[in-house]
Amino acid sequence: MLLLALSLTYSAYTLLCLSMPKHYRHVTGAAADHRRSRRLFRVGGWLLIALSFASCVQAAGWQFGPVQWVGLLAAAGVLLVFLLPYKPKTAAGLAVVAPLGALLVYWI
């Protein structure tokens, strides 16, 4: 369950990052002109952060879940900060593949 929460947090940070025109241009090579798409990235990012919090609380309860969640926030942030400048397309692809892989591992 923690792998799922980590991947959701990483995907959330990636969506929040892509909601900024500078980072969107860096990853895709195209300008983000539409406010609507930026808003969708932002809302999606915050929803994924809420899901990662719920995943941590479900896995560890209210006593340790929020503490684990804060640690996962830091770990996902460090991963994105180190990956985005050097491999931006890989960072965006990982945001899509990681939650799917975590769900697959969780269900198997």
Secondary structure, DSSP 4 states (H G I P E B T S, - for coil): -HHHHHHHHHHHHHHHHHTSHHHHHHHHSS----HHHHHHHHHHHHHHHHHHHHHHHHHHHHHHHHHHHHHHHHHHHHHHHHHTTT-HHHHHHHHHHHHHHHHHHHH-
